[in-house]
Amino acid sequence: VGQAEDGQQGIEMTRALSPDVILMDIEMPRCNGLQATEAIKRERTDVHIIMLTVSDTEEHLFSAIKRGAEGYLLKNMDPPQLFAMLEGIRRGESPISGVLAAKLLREFRNPETTATPESGLQEELTPRETEVLELLVTGANNREIAEKLDITENTVKIHLRNILEKLHLRNRIQAAVYAVRTGLVEPHVGEGGG
């Protein structure tokens, strides 16, 4: 466990301590959290970086995800809720505050920003991988996906890894955003899990 005073120190501490999870703020001296996230992910693709910040701006949210952050949480969360979201990392989930998830979906449903599917740039997904991706877009976690498809959580993780590899993406948030943006799946805003 370590605590960095700025982004540059965060990069150095990541090299020294090899953490599994990093909670990263955005506003920091010397090297901000977005720059630090990008630098760390270049060296350590296996580390889970979760932005924990007061900024709920779309610009910061989108930039953090593009740079490799696997989650984005606001500092005003209740500690038990924060802990529960962070526990989900072990299950392959990407923690993101509900309001921010809605912003992501709104952004990528916007016709002006929506890309068209570009065939040939990625391998084709199997029907099962597409089903997993459709459930991922609804906000389902690995356990919920496993239950709905009557498969194990480990199988879900394998499908997710294959999806990320085929689509050349880093995490499940990017996969969900990409799927909606390119029309691979339809967005399901407002649907409840279970």
Secondary structure, 3 states (H helix, E strand, C coil): CCCCCCHHHHHHHHHHHCCCEEEECCCCCCCCHHHHHHHHHHHCCCCEEEEEECCCCHHHHHHHHHCCCCEEEECCCCHHHHHHHHHHHHHCCCCECHHHHHHHHHHHHCCCCCCCCCCCCCCCCCHHHHHHHHHHHCCCCHHHHHHHHCCCHHHHHHHHHHHHHHHCCCCHHHHHHHHHHCCCCCCCCCCCCC
